[in-house]
Amino acid sequence: MRIVALILIYPFVFLWTFISGLTGMILSIIFRARELTLSFVPGKMWAPVIFWLMGIKVKREGLENIDPDTPSIFVCNHGSFLDIPACVMKIPVNLNFIAKKELKKTPVVGWYITATDQIYIDRKNKDRAMESMAQAAEKIKQGKHVLTYPEGTRSKDGSIKMFRRGSFIIAKEGNIPIIPVAISGANAILPPGSFFAKRGNIELSIGEAFRPSDFPEMSVEDLANEARRRVIAMSNDHQED
């Protein structure tokens, strides 16, 4: 019965995604309203309707750990396509993304990312990847918040894989606050390889920010491991509840 309902619902999900992406492109390209695009279209327009249509509730804790006036790097585990709408809906700042280059060719999503001047990273080319990291650092210095998924791809089994270095190179060089974010439940609702989402709850936990200068002896790899440790701890807390 759930699959039949989703077959009827999914066309509206895709249509709403297209309408939201088109709205974002119009606001960004024609009206030059990039900040409005980032604050309104993903979190207020697109994601809430998507979750409502699919019968999924998203809960949040740790809002007090966000300082909107302090540019930060949010680092989040990645186990489902649902992670992105959950983050843009429940993290109340204008989020900039570092997206893998392959998404540039994706209809609507790639158009939206390009129109809103997000950063693409070529993971197969080390020099270009580092150049993308430098662009991200510059955006942060200009007062932008950045959301990253340092595992690099979705976890197939729900476990949190090793965090890649890119986000933490930026953080260490600029002493930029790192905010760990743990998403629980999204992988069970819509794991990689699945098309039909289950009903359920997604829990988004926002941890305390920490700066590289808090741990001056740590290398980039150590910072990545520390962020991963915190994300795993928050995720485990939800599994025990």
ABEGO torsion letter per residue (X at the ends): XAAAAAAAAAAAAAAAAAAAAAAAAAAAAAAGBAAAAAAAAAAAAAAAAAAAAAGBBBBBBGAAABBAABBBBBBBBBABAAAAAAAAAABBBBBBBBBBAAAAABBGAAAAAAAAGBBBBBAABAAAAAAAAAAAAAAAAAGBBBBBBAAGBBBAAGBBBBBBAAAAAAAAAAGBBBBBBBBBGAAAABBBGBABBBBEBBBBBBBBBBBAAABAABBAAAAAAAAAAAAAAAAAAAAAX
